[in-house]
Amino acid sequence: MWKMAEKFDVLSESLERFIENTRQLGIIVADFPPQGQNTLSQKLHVMVTGLQELDKFKAQVQDVQVPMEVFEYIDQGKNPQLYTKDCMEKAMVKNEQVKGKIDTMRKFKSVLMTELSKMFPEEIDKYKEIRGSAD
């Protein structure tokens, strides 16, 4: 069984070869001379073989799920690797927001407990005893 990184490395290499062959085929077709039929046929054969090779990877990467946003990045001409970076930045911002809310709630709890202790000292002592906390 292949490790996850290895199977993606092999797939990536295969895709790069296929992309390069597609680029070469585009060049051949764009400037197609009559005597170039043999070259075109060979390149088409290489393309078919490349597609068959890629098809073999289907089972190995079937469990991989790609977020739709990645395809949106690609459609917008952005590097799909930026998606991960952007997600991490958004997560860090959200983490800071949540952390701030937690800190605010802790401060509120502390002030609330102090004020309640002044108004209801016996009840707060019972509450602290039940909770097992010395807040």
C-alpha positions as a Markdown table, in Angstrom:
| # | Residue | x | y | z |
|---|---|---|---|---|
| 1 | Met | 0.0 | 0.0 | 0.0 |
| 2 | Trp | 1.4 | 3.4 | -1.0 |
| 3 | Lys | 1.8 | 6.2 | 1.5 |
| 4 | Met | -0.5 | 9.2 | 0.8 |
| 5 | Ala | 2.4 | 11.5 | -0.2 |
| 6 | Glu | 3.9 | 8.8 | -2.5 |
| 7 | Lys | 0.7 | 8.2 | -4.4 |
| 8 | Phe | 0.2 | 11.9 | -5.0 |
| 9 | Asp | 3.8 | 12.3 | -6.1 |
| 10 | Val | 3.3 | 9.6 | -8.7 |
| 11 | Leu | 0.0 | 11.1 | -9.8 |
| 12 | Ser | 1.5 | 14.5 | -10.0 |
| 13 | Glu | 4.3 | 13.3 | -12.2 |
| 14 | Ser | 1.9 | 11.5 | -14.5 |
| 15 | Leu | -0.3 | 14.7 | -14.7 |
| 16 | Glu | 2.8 | 16.8 | -15.5 |
| 17 | Arg | 3.7 | 14.4 | -18.3 |
| 18 | Phe | 0.2 | 14.5 | -19.6 |
| 19 | Ile | 0.0 | 18.3 | -19.5 |
| 20 | Glu | 3.4 | 18.5 | -21.4 |
| 21 | Asn | 2.1 | 16.1 | -24.0 |
| 22 | Thr | -1.1 | 18.1 | -24.4 |
| 23 | Arg | 1.0 | 21.3 | -24.8 |
| 24 | Gln | 3.2 | 19.6 | -27.5 |
| 25 | Leu | 0.1 | 18.3 | -29.3 |
| 26 | Gly | -1.3 | 21.8 | -29.3 |
| 27 | Ile | 1.9 | 23.0 | -31.0 |
| 28 | Ile | 1.7 | 20.3 | -33.6 |
| 29 | Val | -1.9 | 20.9 | -34.4 |
| 30 | Ala | -1.4 | 24.7 | -34.5 |
| 31 | Asp | 1.3 | 24.5 | -37.1 |
| 32 | Phe | 0.2 | 21.3 | -38.9 |
| 33 | Pro | 2.1 | 20.5 | -42.0 |
| 34 | Pro | 0.8 | 17.8 | -44.4 |
| 35 | Gln | 3.8 | 15.6 | -43.7 |
| 36 | Gly | 3.2 | 15.8 | -40.0 |
| 37 | Gln | 0.4 | 13.2 | -39.9 |
| 38 | Asn | 2.8 | 10.6 | -38.5 |
| 39 | Thr | 4.0 | 12.8 | -35.7 |
| 40 | Leu | 0.4 | 13.8 | -34.9 |
| 41 | Ser | -0.6 | 10.1 | -34.8 |
| 42 | Gln | 2.3 | 9.3 | -32.5 |
| 43 | Lys | 1.5 | 12.2 | -30.2 |
| 44 | Leu | -2.2 | 11.2 | -30.1 |
| 45 | His | -1.2 | 7.6 | -29.2 |
| 46 | Val | 1.0 | 9.0 | -26.3 |
| 47 | Met | -2.1 | 11.1 | -25.1 |
| 48 | Val | -4.3 | 8.0 | -25.1 |
| 49 | Thr | -1.7 | 6.1 | -23.2 |
| 50 | Gly | -1.4 | 9.0 | -20.8 |
| 51 | Leu | -5.1 | 9.0 | -20.2 |
| 52 | Gln | -5.0 | 5.2 | -19.5 |
| 53 | Glu | -2.2 | 5.8 | -17.1 |
| 54 | Leu | -4.2 | 8.5 | -15.3 |
| 55 | Asp | -7.2 | 6.2 | -15.2 |
| 56 | Lys | -5.2 | 3.7 | -13.2 |
| 57 | Phe | -4.8 | 6.2 | -10.4 |
| 58 | Lys | -8.6 | 6.6 | -10.0 |
| 59 | Ala | -8.9 | 3.8 | -7.4 |
| 60 | Gln | -5.9 | 5.1 | -5.4 |
| 61 | Val | -7.3 | 8.6 | -5.0 |
| 62 | Gln | -11.0 | 7.8 | -4.8 |
| 63 | Asp | -11.1 | 8.5 | -1.1 |
| 64 | Val | -9.7 | 12.1 | -1.5 |
| 65 | Gln | -12.3 | 14.9 | -1.2 |
| 66 | Val | -11.5 | 18.3 | -2.7 |
| 67 | Pro | -13.5 | 21.3 | -1.4 |
| 68 | Met | -15.5 | 23.0 | -4.2 |
| 69 | Glu | -13.7 | 26.3 | -3.2 |
| 70 | Val | -10.5 | 24.9 | -4.6 |
| 71 | Phe | -12.1 | 24.6 | -8.0 |
| 72 | Glu | -13.4 | 28.2 | -7.6 |
| 73 | Tyr | -9.8 | 29.3 | -7.0 |
| 74 | Ile | -8.7 | 27.5 | -10.2 |
| 75 | Asp | -11.5 | 29.0 | -12.2 |
| 76 | Gln | -10.5 | 32.5 | -10.9 |
| 77 | Gly | -6.9 | 31.8 | -12.1 |
| 78 | Lys | -5.6 | 31.5 | -8.6 |
| 79 | Asn | -3.1 | 28.9 | -7.4 |
| 80 | Pro | -5.1 | 26.2 | -5.6 |
| 81 | Gln | -2.3 | 26.0 | -3.0 |
| 82 | Leu | -3.4 | 29.5 | -1.9 |
| 83 | Tyr | -6.7 | 28.0 | -0.7 |
| 84 | Thr | -4.9 | 26.2 | 2.1 |
| 85 | Lys | -3.1 | 29.4 | 3.1 |
| 86 | Asp | -6.3 | 31.5 | 3.0 |
| 87 | Cys | -8.1 | 28.8 | 5.1 |
| 88 | Met | -5.4 | 28.9 | 7.7 |
| 89 | Glu | -5.5 | 32.7 | 7.8 |
| 90 | Lys | -9.2 | 32.7 | 8.2 |
| 91 | Ala | -9.0 | 30.0 | 10.9 |
| 92 | Met | -6.4 | 32.1 | 12.8 |
| 93 | Val | -8.6 | 35.2 | 12.6 |
| 94 | Lys | -11.6 | 33.2 | 13.9 |
| 95 | Asn | -9.5 | 31.6 | 16.6 |
| 96 | Glu | -8.5 | 35.1 | 17.8 |
| 97 | Gln | -12.1 | 36.2 | 17.8 |
| 98 | Val | -13.2 | 33.2 | 19.8 |
| 99 | Lys | -10.3 | 33.5 | 22.2 |
| 100 | Gly | -11.3 | 37.1 | 22.8 |
| 101 | Lys | -14.9 | 36.1 | 23.5 |
| 102 | Ile | -13.7 | 33.4 | 25.9 |
| 103 | Asp | -11.5 | 35.9 | 27.7 |
| 104 | Thr | -14.5 | 38.3 | 27.9 |
| 105 | Met | -16.7 | 35.6 | 29.3 |
| 106 | Arg | -14.2 | 34.7 | 31.9 |
| 107 | Lys | -13.9 | 38.3 | 33.0 |
| 108 | Phe | -17.7 | 38.6 | 33.1 |
| 109 | Lys | -17.9 | 35.4 | 35.2 |
| 110 | Ser | -15.4 | 36.7 | 37.6 |
| 111 | Val | -17.2 | 40.1 | 38.0 |
| 112 | Leu | -20.6 | 38.3 | 38.2 |
| 113 | Met | -19.3 | 36.0 | 40.9 |
| 114 | Thr | -17.8 | 38.9 | 42.9 |
| 115 | Glu | -21.1 | 40.9 | 42.7 |
| 116 | Leu | -23.3 | 37.9 | 43.5 |
| 117 | Ser | -21.0 | 37.0 | 46.4 |
| 118 | Lys | -21.8 | 40.5 | 47.8 |
| 119 | Met | -25.5 | 40.1 | 47.3 |
| 120 | Phe | -26.0 | 36.4 | 48.1 |
| 121 | Pro | -23.0 | 35.2 | 50.0 |
| 122 | Glu | -24.6 | 32.0 | 51.4 |
| 123 | Glu | -26.0 | 30.9 | 48.1 |
| 124 | Ile | -22.7 | 31.6 | 46.3 |
| 125 | Asp | -20.8 | 29.6 | 48.9 |
| 126 | Lys | -23.2 | 26.7 | 48.4 |
| 127 | Tyr | -22.8 | 27.0 | 44.6 |
| 128 | Lys | -19.0 | 27.0 | 44.9 |
| 129 | Glu | -19.2 | 24.0 | 47.2 |
| 130 | Ile | -21.4 | 22.1 | 44.7 |
| 131 | Arg | -19.2 | 23.1 | 41.8 |
| 132 | Gly | -16.0 | 22.4 | 43.7 |
| 133 | Ser | -14.5 | 25.7 | 42.6 |
| 134 | Ala | -13.1 | 28.6 | 44.5 |
| 135 | Asp | -14.1 | 31.3 | 42.0 |
